[in-house]
């Protein structure tokens, strides 16, 4: 799914954000999408492409955990993930830091590990993350909010610039779906 952002006179560069799963409403209507647009200039990109660990829309993680996720679901999603990653100039891991319960959670953890390995096999040397984790963009404003005092800055964009950093993909820790309060 593409959400083109036109920037005249600039070379087209694509940021591929790997999220958890699609929302029930159009992605462009979500807080996550608005927050991801703020990441474009920070990554040197002009266009945002969204892809998901699993292509099963849900209201939230609790509902997603109740789904029966099959190997066919993973395979279909891997085709979409691979196409999105291959067509990108920069990759952002943003599927969230929370652990999803049950069998679906185990399969999603496996899927996240597949993405990490696939990115490495594609020759991508660095990926972007917020605060060194695949924090979901719906949580970015909360994470960098002035009330948390994690980072200084007068605007969301200024604070995000301090925590959105690139990381060597081969040096990333495994087991990315650890529990986090943010």
C-alpha positions in Angstrom: 0.0 0.0 0.0 1.5 3.3 -1.0 0.8 6.8 0.3 2.6 9.0 -2.2 4.0 12.3 -1.0 4.9 14.6 -3.8 8.0 16.7 -3.3 9.0 18.6 -6.4 12.5 18.8 -7.5 13.6 16.0 -5.2 14.8 12.5 -6.2 12.1 10.0 -5.3 13.1 7.8 -2.4 10.9 5.3 -0.8 10.6 4.5 2.9 9.1 1.1 3.6 7.5 0.9 7.0 7.0 -2.6 8.2 4.0 -2.5 10.6 2.1 -5.3 12.4 -1.1 -5.6 10.5 -3.6 -3.3 8.6 -6.1 -1.2 10.4 -9.8 -1.6 9.8 -10.1 1.9 8.3 -8.0 3.4 5.6 -4.3 3.7 6.7 -4.2 7.3 5.6 -6.8 8.2 8.3 -4.7 6.9 11.2 -2.4 8.6 13.7 0.3 6.0 12.6 0.2 7.3 9.1 0.5 10.9 10.2 3.4 10.0 12.4 5.1 8.1 9.6 4.9 11.1 7.3 7.0 13.0 9.9 9.6 10.3 9.5 10.0 10.9 5.8 12.4 13.9 5.9 14.3 12.3 8.8 15.1 9.3 6.6 15.8 11.2 3.5 12.7 9.8 1.8 9.9 11.4 -0.2 7.4 8.5 -0.4 5.9 6.2 2.2 5.1 2.5 1.5 3.3 0.5 4.1 3.6 -3.3 4.5 2.6 -5.6 7.4 4.0 -8.7 9.1 0.5 -10.2 8.6 -2.1 -9.0 6.2 -5.1 -9.6 8.5 -6.9 -6.4 9.5 -7.9 -6.1 13.1 -9.2 -3.5 15.6 -6.3 -4.1 18.0 -3.7 -6.6 19.2 -6.2 -8.4 21.4 -8.4 -9.1 18.4 -5.4 -10.1 16.3 -4.4 -12.6 19.0 -7.8 -14.2 18.7 -7.4 -14.9 15.0 -6.3 -18.3 13.6 -3.2 -17.4 11.6 -2.2 -20.0 9.1 1.0 -20.8 7.2 -0.8 -19.7 4.1 -1.4 -16.3 5.8 2.3 -16.0 6.5 3.3 -17.0 3.0 0.9 -14.5 1.4 2.2 -11.8 3.7 5.8 -12.7 3.0 5.2 -12.2 -0.8 3.9 -8.7 0.0 6.7 -8.0 2.5 9.3 -9.1 0.0 7.9 -6.9 -2.8 7.7 -3.8 -0.5 11.2 -4.3 0.9 12.8 -4.8 -2.6 11.2 -1.6 -3.9 12.4 0.6 -1.0 15.4 2.8 -0.4 15.0 2.7 3.4 13.4 0.3 5.7 11.7 1.1 9.0 10.8 -1.6 11.5 7.6 -0.4 13.3 5.5 -3.5 14.1 5.4 -2.7 17.8 7.1 -3.9 21.0 4.2 -5.6 22.7 3.9 -9.4 22.9 0.9 -10.9 21.3 -0.6 -13.9 23.1 -1.2 -17.4 21.9 -0.5 -19.2 18.6 -0.9 -16.0 16.6 1.8 -14.3 18.7 4.2 -17.1 18.1 3.7 -17.0 14.4 4.1 -13.2 14.3 7.3 -13.5 16.2 8.5 -16.0 13.6 7.4 -13.6 10.9 9.4 -10.7 12.5 12.4 -12.9 12.5 11.8 -13.8 8.8 11.7 -10.1 8.0 14.9 -9.5 9.8 16.6 -12.3 7.9 15.1 -11.3 4.6 16.2 -7.7 4.9 19.7 -9.0 5.5 19.6 -11.3 2.6 18.5 -8.4 0.3 21.7 -6.6 1.1 20.1 -3.9 3.3 22.8 -2.9 5.7 20.7 -0.6 7.9 17.1 -0.2 9.1 15.4 2.6 11.0 13.7 2.2 14.4 12.5 4.4 17.2 14.7 4.2 20.3 16.3 1.0 19.0 13.0 -1.0 18.9 10.4 -1.6 16.3 8.0 0.7 18.2 4.7 1.1 16.5 4.1 4.6 15.1 0.8 4.9 17.0 3.0 5.1 20.1 5.6 7.6 18.9 4.0 10.8 20.2 3.4 9.2 23.6 7.0 8.0 23.7 8.6 11.3 22.8 6.0 13.5 24.5 7.3 16.3 26.7 5.6 14.9 29.7 7.8 11.8 29.5 11.0 13.9 29.4 12.8 11.3 27.4 14.0 13.8 24.8 14.2 17.6 24.5 12.6 19.5 21.7 9.9 22.0 21.0 7.9 19.9 18.5 7.1 16.3 17.9 9.2 16.3 14.8 12.2 17.7 16.6 11.9 15.1 19.4 11.3 12.2 16.9 14.5 13.2 15.1 16.4 12.4 18.3 15.1 8.8 18.6 14.5 7.7 15.0 17.9 6.2 14.2 19.4 3.7 11.8 20.8 0.5 13.0 23.0 -2.1 11.3 20.6 -4.9 10.3 23.1 -7.7 11.0 23.6 -6.5 14.5 19.9 -6.4 15.5 18.9 -8.4 18.5 16.6 -11.4 17.9 13.2 -11.7 19.7 11.8 -8.4 18.7 8.3 -8.7 20.2 9.3 -8.1 23.8 6.8 -6.5 26.2 7.1 -2.8 26.6 4.9 -0.2 28.4 5.2 2.2 25.4 
